Amino acid sequence: MTKWHETLVANIGLRTGGAALLGGGWFVAVRLHHMALVIPARDATGLMILLAAIVFFCGSAGGALLIVGPGLWEAVEVSERWRRLPPPGQAVSGSPVT
């Protein structure tokens, strides 16, 4: 059985959604730029900070979806160094605790 993100429709949809996020982020960035030209930096409002956060989110998520697409859901192998250790006293891989 194929996973939902492995279909062609999902691939196109994810990449289109990424492009839409980048376009929306661009629109918000232009609005923020016009506001920043009028208002001095020391007088930044909560709205300007919110717009900056929206631009950051749209750029990050949109870029990831557009470039990687369904690859965001691929399984990756974690190095042994970063794996979680079992709680003390619990057997590891079926070996008895001594």
Backbone torsions as a table, in degrees:
resi	resn	phi	psi	omega
1	MET	NA	132.0	179.5
2	THR	-83.4	148.3	177.5
3	LYS	-80.5	159.0	-174.7
4	TRP	-60.5	-33.2	-175.6
5	HIS	-83.8	-2.8	179.3
6	GLU	-92.9	-0.2	-179.1
7	THR	-86.5	157.8	180.0
8	LEU	-65.1	-38.7	179.9
9	VAL	-62.8	-42.1	178.6
10	ALA	-66.1	-39.7	178.9
11	ASN	-60.3	-48.6	179.4
12	ILE	-65.2	-42.4	-179.6
13	GLY	-63.8	-43.0	179.7
14	LEU	-64.5	-43.0	-179.8
15	ARG	-69.9	-35.1	175.2
16	THR	-67.0	-41.1	176.3
17	GLY	-62.2	-38.6	176.5
18	GLY	-63.7	-42.2	177.5
19	ALA	-65.1	-37.5	178.4
20	ALA	-65.9	-40.9	177.1
21	LEU	-63.5	-41.2	177.8
22	LEU	-64.5	-39.5	177.1
23	GLY	-65.1	-42.8	177.0
24	GLY	-64.8	-39.5	176.9
25	GLY	-63.9	-37.9	178.1
26	TRP	-63.7	-43.7	179.2
27	PHE	-60.5	-45.5	-180.0
28	VAL	-67.1	-36.8	179.3
29	ALA	-64.6	-38.8	177.7
30	VAL	-64.6	-43.0	178.1
31	ARG	-62.3	-43.5	178.8
32	LEU	-64.2	-38.6	178.6
33	HIS	-62.8	-43.2	178.7
34	HIS	-64.7	-37.1	177.6
35	MET	-67.7	-38.9	-177.7
36	ALA	-68.9	-26.0	177.8
37	LEU	-71.7	-28.0	-176.4
38	VAL	-91.3	-39.4	-174.9
39	ILE	-100.2	131.0	177.0
40	PRO	-62.9	153.8	-175.5
41	ALA	-61.1	-35.6	-177.9
42	ARG	-71.1	-15.3	179.8
43	ASP	-104.1	28.6	-179.5
44	ALA	-61.0	135.7	-178.2
45	THR	-97.6	170.0	176.3
46	GLY	-62.1	-33.1	178.1
47	LEU	-63.1	-41.3	179.7
48	MET	-65.6	-38.4	178.7
49	ILE	-68.1	-40.3	176.8
50	LEU	-62.7	-43.5	178.3
51	LEU	-62.9	-39.3	177.5
52	ALA	-63.6	-39.6	177.8
53	ALA	-65.8	-38.4	178.3
54	ILE	-65.4	-42.1	177.9
55	VAL	-61.5	-43.3	179.6
56	PHE	-62.9	-46.5	179.9
57	PHE	-62.7	-47.4	-178.5
58	CYS	-63.5	-39.4	178.7
59	GLY	-67.4	-42.9	-178.9
60	SER	-68.8	-54.8	-177.5
61	ALA	-67.4	-41.3	-180.0
62	GLY	-64.9	-42.1	178.2
63	GLY	-64.5	-42.3	179.3
64	ALA	-64.0	-45.0	-179.5
65	LEU	-67.9	-39.1	-177.9
66	LEU	-70.6	-41.9	-175.1
67	ILE	-83.1	-47.7	-174.2
68	VAL	-91.9	-35.5	179.3
69	GLY	62.0	-130.7	-177.5
70	PRO	-70.5	-8.0	177.3
71	GLY	-66.1	-12.9	177.4
72	LEU	-64.6	-22.7	-177.2
73	TRP	-101.3	8.9	178.3
74	GLU	-71.7	144.4	178.0
75	ALA	-75.2	139.4	177.4
76	VAL	-124.1	150.8	178.7
77	GLU	-88.2	130.2	179.8
78	VAL	-92.8	134.1	178.5
79	SER	-59.1	148.5	-178.7
80	GLU	-58.9	-30.9	-179.6
81	ARG	-60.3	-32.5	-174.3
82	TRP	-102.7	3.2	178.4
83	ARG	-76.0	152.6	178.7
84	ARG	-76.1	139.7	175.8
85	LEU	-86.6	147.2	177.0
86	PRO	-68.5	156.7	178.9
87	PRO	-59.9	151.8	179.3
88	PRO	-58.8	138.1	179.0
89	GLY	91.2	-5.8	179.8
90	GLN	-98.1	142.6	-178.8
91	ALA	-68.6	144.6	178.5
92	VAL	-106.6	121.5	177.7
93	SER	53.2	38.9	176.6
94	GLY	82.3	-1.6	179.7
95	SER	-82.4	142.4	-178.8
96	PRO	-71.3	151.9	178.3
97	VAL	-85.7	131.9	179.4
98	THR	-106.8	NA	NA
